[in-house]
């Protein structure tokens, strides 16, 4: 009898161990190396289609969906096999051609940026929201600089120091802490309001911002299509307000093919036919549509008549007429930056005065400034308040991409000024 009981005990132990092992294997989180979505910006409730490349083969493992605060908000049970390494030397323009497409319904998620396996970014948008604060995540611009597969639109970030003229969106994209830190902050502060998150490529469709009260652009935003620019101008003409926090804003014209999911940028000297498919820099006289006509400033603007002065790495506040410095006691803002948007100006009583005729604006004011250098000439960085026409929306440009990175966005003066900009512009029409 004792032998029978011992045998029974062993059998139960073995089956229990197998059960626990399978459960542990089933419950383990799969480590994702990389991947990419087919439709990176989806309407809430729609299906996201994507490919994943796991570190190891897994049978019925868990893949979590993370928000920008690194919190798990949902999960999927997937069977995953590591992707074969591509042998395509043109993967940067042809895509990575991963296998086994998966689908995930986004109905549980509010509008925002999310990461599959804390690695693969995608956006959930709700463009039907009215009076929304719409945050533009620079997905397309980050892709323009993304050298997955070997090349990008930047020669310094490409193999052989030669930029590609064609890039595929079907490539893995890494998002740094600097590109999501601002989103974490704004969601924590305004998450209970009508927040909507879209990609820069969504600006091609005006319906993406039609119900927007305040449009917020941040980070690297140099590449714009003709459709994006026209919709941006239309938004301001329709009394829409804009906050842009960028060193490089609307400098390059490129093309985006949403069917092939490819981006085109041939740079200077582009002679592609037909004419409407030309790419290059927006200040090229050929287009008669410089970026200063839309945003009033550009990093290329310099003053050659003044003695060159170095940056003090701080902004001097000179204009408090627009109440973005409410509840502040500081006169200067410490800022570390390696690039800025500049504005054309003259001097009056040792204070820079904006030239409103540059870009044909109705009104321009320099609210804060720092003298900087570009191409061995004097440049002016700062915070600018502008109106295209008397009846258009308000535009505030904070001319520093680094404003929202982890070096600067821990500064209370920077955080306070940003919050005041948002509150001022979002309450203008209330």
LUMPAVO-228459 format. One record per residue (C-alpha): residue number from 0; residue in three letters; x, y, z. Coordinates in steps of 0.02 Angstrom, whole numbers. Example, Ala and Ser with C-alpha at 12.3 -4.5 7.8 and 13.67 -1.06 7.14 Angstrom:
2
     i    aa       c1       c2       c3
     0   Ala      615     -225      390
     1   Ser      684      -53      357
***
This chain:
430
     i    aa       c1       c2       c3
     0   Unk        0        0        0
     1   Unk      143      117       44
     2   Unk      225       83     -124
     3   Unk       63      127     -215
     4   Unk       49      291     -119
     5   Unk      229      335     -160
     6   Unk      201      300     -344
     7   Unk       43      406     -341
     8   Unk      138      546     -256
     9   Unk      275      542     -389
    10   Unk      146      545     -528
    11   Unk       56      694     -450
    12   Unk      224      783     -425
    13   Unk      276      757     -606
    14   Unk      110      819     -676
    15   Unk      112      968     -557
    16   Unk      289     1012     -611
    17   Unk      239     1000     -794
    18   Unk       86     1109     -761
    19   Unk      188     1241     -668
    20   Unk      322     1238     -802
    21   Unk      194     1265     -940
    22   Unk      107     1401     -842
    23   Unk      271     1490     -810
    24   Unk      316     1476     -993
    25   Unk      143     1537    -1041
    26   Unk      150     1683     -920
    27   Unk      328     1737     -958
    28   Unk      348     1902    -1048
    29   Unk      428     1883    -1218
    30   Unk      579     1995    -1244
    31   Unk      558     2092    -1406
    32   Unk      713     2145    -1502
    33   Unk      624     2255    -1629
    34   Unk      478     2262    -1749
    35   Unk      369     2385    -1842
    36   Unk      184     2423    -1872
    37   Unk      101     2426    -2041
    38   Unk      -16     2566    -1988
    39   Unk       79     2664    -1855
    40   Unk      -63     2789    -1819
    41   Unk     -235     2711    -1795
    42   Unk     -405     2775    -1743
    43   Unk     -456     2712    -1571
    44   Unk     -551     2548    -1588
    45   Unk     -466     2504    -1753
    46   Unk     -345     2360    -1775
    47   Unk     -159     2388    -1770
    48   Unk      -60     2274    -1887
    49   Unk      121     2239    -1841
    50   Unk      273     2125    -1850
    51   Unk      384     2074    -1705
    52   Unk      558     2004    -1690
    53   Unk      580     1913    -1522
    54   Unk      746     1871    -1442
    55   Unk      702     1686    -1432
    56   Unk      567     1569    -1496
    57   Unk      413     1568    -1384
    58   Unk      254     1467    -1382
    59   Unk      103     1560    -1312
    60   Unk      203     1694    -1224
    61   Unk      143     1863    -1163
    62   Unk      183     2024    -1254
    63   Unk      135     2179    -1157
    64   Unk       78     2348    -1220
    65   Unk      162     2490    -1127
    66   Unk      117     2674    -1114
    67   Unk      248     2812    -1115
    68   Unk      260     2801     -925
    69   Unk      323     2622     -945
    70   Unk      162     2552     -871
    71   Unk       83     2392     -937
    72   Unk      -89     2435    -1004
    73   Unk     -135     2277    -1101
    74   Unk      -62     2112    -1161
    75   Unk      -68     1987    -1304
    76   Unk      -37     1800    -1309
    77   Unk       72     1763    -1459
    78   Unk      177     1626    -1537
    79   Unk      337     1709    -1595
    80   Unk      490     1653    -1692
    81   Unk      645     1763    -1717
    82   Unk      647     1848    -1887
    83   Unk      779     1799    -2013
    84   Unk      910     1932    -2042
    85   Unk      879     2024    -2204
    86   Unk     1005     2003    -2343
    87   Unk      928     2148    -2439
    88   Unk     1062     2283    -2452
    89   Unk      922     2407    -2492
    90   Unk      818     2365    -2338
    91   Unk      814     2550    -2292
    92   Unk      707     2583    -2446
    93   Unk      623     2414    -2473
    94   Unk      577     2379    -2293
    95   Unk      629     2236    -2179
    96   Unk      503     2109    -2248
    97   Unk      469     2025    -2080
    98   Unk      350     1876    -2077
    99   Unk      193     1833    -1976
   100   Unk       85     1988    -1961
   101   Unk      -14     2009    -1799
   102   Unk     -169     2112    -1760
   103   Unk     -217     2205    -1603
   104   Unk     -379     2300    -1572
   105   Unk     -350     2469    -1488
   106   Unk     -523     2493    -1408
   107   Unk     -451     2479    -1231
   108   Unk     -327     2621    -1258
   109   Unk     -354     2807    -1248
   110   Unk     -267     2921    -1371
   111   Unk      -79     2918    -1346
   112   Unk       88     2843    -1392
   113   Unk      114     2659    -1347
   114   Unk      252     2530    -1366
   115   Unk      230     2345    -1404
   116   Unk      348     2250    -1292
   117   Unk      409     2422    -1235
   118   Unk      501     2430    -1402
   119   Unk      387     2454    -1554
   120   Unk      297     2624    -1554
   121   Unk      123     2660    -1621
   122   Unk       -7     2796    -1599
   123   Unk     -190     2790    -1553
   124   Unk     -286     2945    -1608
   125   Unk     -462     3012    -1585
   126   Unk     -482     3145    -1718
   127   Unk     -669     3165    -1687
   128   Unk     -636     3251    -1520
   129   Unk     -694     3430    -1512
   130   Unk     -589     3573    -1442
   131   Unk     -444     3452    -1419
   132   Unk     -266     3484    -1369
   133   Unk     -183     3392    -1512
   134   Unk       -3     3335    -1486
   135   Unk       96     3298    -1645
   136   Unk      221     3157    -1621
   137   Unk      359     3175    -1754
   138   Unk      349     2995    -1817
   139   Unk      384     3037    -1999
   140   Unk      528     3153    -1955
   141   Unk      605     3023    -1841
   142   Unk      591     2900    -1985
   143   Unk      681     3025    -2097
   144   Unk      830     3018    -1978
   145   Unk      811     2831    -1944
   146   Unk      956     2731    -2018
   147   Unk      882     2558    -1991
   148   Unk      943     2458    -2141
   149   Unk     1094     2571    -2162
   150   Unk     1034     2740    -2222
   151   Unk      925     2891    -2186
   152   Unk      895     3063    -2264
   153   Unk     1045     3125    -2164
   154   Unk     1213     3083    -2246
   155   Unk     1300     3091    -2077
   156   Unk     1183     2956    -2016
   157   Unk     1203     2843    -2168
   158   Unk     1329     2713    -2223
   159   Unk     1462     2781    -2341
   160   Unk     1404     2955    -2286
   161   Unk     1279     2952    -2429
   162   Unk     1097     2986    -2390
   163   Unk      958     2884    -2467
   164   Unk      831     2971    -2578
   165   Unk      698     2843    -2533
   166   Unk      652     2769    -2364
   167   Unk      528     2635    -2313
   168   Unk      413     2656    -2162
   169   Unk      422     2467    -2137
   170   Unk      578     2476    -2029
   171   Unk      607     2468    -1841
   172   Unk      608     2638    -1755
   173   Unk      683     2670    -1585
   174   Unk      609     2808    -1478
   175   Unk      728     2890    -1356
   176   Unk      679     2953    -1184
   177   Unk      693     3129    -1254
   178   Unk      554     3098    -1381
   179   Unk      431     3031    -1250
   180   Unk      475     3132    -1094
   181   Unk      367     3278    -1149
   182   Unk      221     3161    -1185
   183   Unk      231     3087    -1010
   184   Unk      226     3261     -935
   185   Unk       84     3327    -1041
   186   Unk      -22     3171    -1011
   187   Unk        4     3186     -823
   188   Unk      -51     3368     -827
   189   Unk     -189     3367     -957
   190   Unk     -237     3184     -968
   191   Unk     -413     3217     -903
   192   Unk     -445     3345    -1040
   193   Unk     -476     3320    -1225
   194   Unk     -301     3262    -1268
   195   Unk     -273     3191    -1440
   196   Unk     -110     3120    -1508
   197   Unk      -73     3111    -1693
   198   Unk       83     3089    -1800
   199   Unk      157     3225    -1907
   200   Unk      105     3125    -2061
   201   Unk      -77     3137    -2003
   202   Unk      -65     3323    -2043
   203   Unk      -82     3274    -2225
   204   Unk     -268     3251    -2187
   205   Unk     -349     3412    -2122
   206   Unk     -484     3311    -2031
   207   Unk     -347     3256    -1910
   208   Unk     -343     3432    -1837
   209   Unk     -513     3501    -1886
   210   Unk     -582     3494    -1708
   211   Unk     -421     3551    -1627
   212   Unk     -413     3700    -1511
   213   Unk     -225     3699    -1487
   214   Unk      -99     3611    -1598
   215   Unk       65     3567    -1511
   216   Unk      217     3523    -1617
   217   Unk      378     3472    -1533
   218   Unk      546     3390    -1567
   219   Unk      625     3370    -1738
   220   Unk      503     3435    -1868
   221   Unk      606     3484    -2021
   222   Unk      522     3377    -2157
   223   Unk      350     3434    -2218
   224   Unk      249     3392    -2373
   225   Unk      152     3523    -2470
   226   Unk      -11     3451    -2401
   227   Unk       50     3465    -2222
   228   Unk      100     3646    -2245
   229   Unk      -63     3696    -2327
   230   Unk     -162     3615    -2186
   231   Unk      -53     3702    -2056
   232   Unk      -86     3871    -2139
   233   Unk     -272     3832    -2154
   234   Unk     -279     3789    -1969
   235   Unk     -204     3957    -1920
   236   Unk     -317     4049    -2041
   237   Unk     -465     3963    -1957
   238   Unk     -411     4042    -1790
   239   Unk     -322     3886    -1730
   240   Unk     -183     3915    -1603
   241   Unk      -12     3832    -1615
   242   Unk      131     3798    -1495
   243   Unk      290     3740    -1585
   244   Unk      441     3684    -1484
   245   Unk      571     3652    -1619
   246   Unk      747     3699    -1673
   247   Unk      711     3645    -1852
   248   Unk      535     3681    -1912
   249   Unk      468     3658    -2087
   250   Unk      637     3672    -2176
   251   Unk      631     3530    -2303
   252   Unk      501     3479    -2431
   253   Unk      479     3292    -2454
   254   Unk      350     3171    -2526
   255   Unk      255     3035    -2437
   256   Unk      171     2888    -2524
   257   Unk       42     2817    -2404
   258   Unk        7     2668    -2518
   259   Unk      186     2611    -2537
   260   Unk      229     2677    -2362
   261   Unk      383     2764    -2427
   262   Unk      460     2937    -2408
   263   Unk      555     3030    -2545
   264   Unk      684     3168    -2526
   265   Unk      803     3209    -2668
   266   Unk      875     3364    -2588
   267   Unk      950     3513    -2677
   268   Unk      951     3517    -2865
   269   Unk      799     3406    -2879
   270   Unk      736     3401    -3059
   271   Unk      605     3265    -3047
   272   Unk      457     3285    -3162
   273   Unk      315     3327    -3143
   274   Unk      352     3489    -3051
   275   Unk      236     3454    -2904
   276   Unk      343     3304    -2858
   277   Unk      501     3406    -2831
   278   Unk      583     3400    -2660
   279   Unk      716     3506    -2577
   280   Unk      725     3654    -2458
   281   Unk      572     3762    -2434
   282   Unk      668     3926    -2449
   283   Unk      715     3881    -2629
   284   Unk      643     4023    -2738
   285   Unk      573     3888    -2853
   286   Unk      432     3854    -2728
   287   Unk      398     4037    -2682
   288   Unk      342     3967    -2515
   289   Unk      481     3986    -2383
   290   Unk      448     3912    -2212
   291   Unk      449     4087    -2135
   292   Unk      283     4119    -2224
   293   Unk      204     3989    -2109
   294   Unk      305     3993    -1948
   295   Unk      395     4160    -1954
   296   Unk      565     4093    -1906
   297   Unk      702     3978    -1968
   298   Unk      871     3918    -1907
   299   Unk      953     3991    -2065
   300   Unk      912     4172    -2019
   301   Unk     1069     4267    -1965
   302   Unk     1124     4446    -1934
   303   Unk     1288     4483    -2023
   304   Unk     1302     4664    -1968
   305   Unk     1334     4639    -1783
   306   Unk     1484     4585    -1683
   307   Unk     1475     4398    -1653
   308   Unk     1425     4356    -1474
   309   Unk     1422     4184    -1396
   310   Unk     1273     4106    -1308
   311   Unk     1259     4124    -1120
   312   Unk     1152     3966    -1116
   313   Unk     1007     4064    -1043
   314   Unk      856     4156    -1110
   315   Unk      829     4337    -1058
   316   Unk      645     4378    -1036
   317   Unk      605     4545    -1119
   318   Unk      418     4544    -1152
   319   Unk      280     4498    -1031
   320   Unk      134     4567    -1130
   321   Unk       78     4391    -1173
   322   Unk       49     4307    -1004
   323   Unk      155     4152    -1031
   324   Unk      265     4207     -887
   325   Unk      120     4220     -763
   326   Unk      158     4166     -585
   327   Unk      344     4174     -620
   328   Unk      478     4269     -526
   329   Unk      623     4232     -642
   330   Unk      698     4349     -773
   331   Unk      808     4218     -856
   332   Unk      788     4037     -907
   333   Unk      939     3922     -905
   334   Unk      945     3816    -1063
   335   Unk     1072     3699    -1141
   336   Unk     1046     3686    -1329
   337   Unk     1143     3643    -1486
   338   Unk     1025     3724    -1612
   339   Unk      884     3849    -1622
   340   Unk      755     3932    -1732
   341   Unk      802     4112    -1766
   342   Unk      699     4266    -1807
   343   Unk      743     4421    -1908
   344   Unk      767     4568    -1791
   345   Unk      840     4741    -1762
   346   Unk      904     4823    -1605
   347   Unk      814     4955    -1501
   348   Unk      882     5012    -1332
   349   Unk      992     4856    -1328
   350   Unk      839     4744    -1346
   351   Unk      802     4640    -1503
   352   Unk      644     4690    -1595
   353   Unk      561     4567    -1714
   354   Unk      539     4611    -1898
   355   Unk      356     4570    -1935
   356   Unk      379     4598    -2121
   357   Unk      491     4445    -2133
   358   Unk      369     4312    -2187
   359   Unk      232     4443    -2204
   360   Unk      162     4426    -2028
   361   Unk       36     4544    -1949
   362   Unk      126     4536    -1781
   363   Unk      287     4466    -1708
   364   Unk      355     4489    -1532
   365   Unk      512     4423    -1452
   366   Unk      465     4367    -1277
   367   Unk      635     4298    -1227
   368   Unk      800     4281    -1318
   369   Unk      980     4221    -1317
   370   Unk     1113     4273    -1440
   371   Unk     1183     4121    -1529
   372   Unk     1293     4078    -1677
   373   Unk     1258     3995    -1844
   374   Unk     1387     3975    -1983
   375   Unk     1501     4103    -1898
   376   Unk     1364     4234    -1899
   377   Unk     1253     4305    -1763
   378   Unk     1089     4213    -1737
   379   Unk      949     4241    -1613
   380   Unk      865     4101    -1518
   381   Unk      713     4130    -1412
   382   Unk      526     4122    -1381
   383   Unk      418     4214    -1507
   384   Unk      235     4266    -1511
   385   Unk      162     4287    -1685
   386   Unk        0     4313    -1782
   387   Unk       -7     4286    -1969
   388   Unk     -155     4404    -1988
   389   Unk     -259     4508    -1868
   390   Unk     -393     4373    -1868
   391   Unk     -286     4215    -1874
   392   Unk     -242     4105    -1728
   393   Unk      -96     4139    -1610
   394   Unk       72     4056    -1640
   395   Unk      204     4036    -1505
   396   Unk      370     3963    -1558
   397   Unk      493     3903    -1427
   398   Unk      642     3890    -1543
   399   Unk      733     3746    -1458
   400   Unk      710     3560    -1489
   401   Unk      813     3524    -1332
   402   Unk      684     3620    -1227
   403   Unk      591     3457    -1194
   404   Unk      739     3338    -1172
   405   Unk      797     3262    -1008
   406   Unk      935     3392     -987
   407   Unk      815     3539     -985
   408   Unk      639     3479     -947
   409   Unk      683     3455     -764
   410   Unk      706     3644     -748
   411   Unk      557     3719     -655
   412   Unk      566     3881     -755
   413   Unk      556     3785     -919
   414   Unk      413     3677     -856
   415   Unk      317     3829     -790
   416   Unk      341     3926     -952
   417   Unk      281     3777    -1055
   418   Unk      127     3753     -947
   419   Unk       86     3939     -961
   420   Unk      103     3931    -1151
   421   Unk      -20     3786    -1159
   422   Unk     -143     3862    -1037
   423   Unk     -139     4032    -1123
   424   Unk     -163     3964    -1299
   425   Unk     -294     3834    -1251
   426   Unk     -401     3962    -1158
   427   Unk     -396     4094    -1294
   428   Unk     -562     4042    -1371
   429   Unk     -653     4000    -1208
***
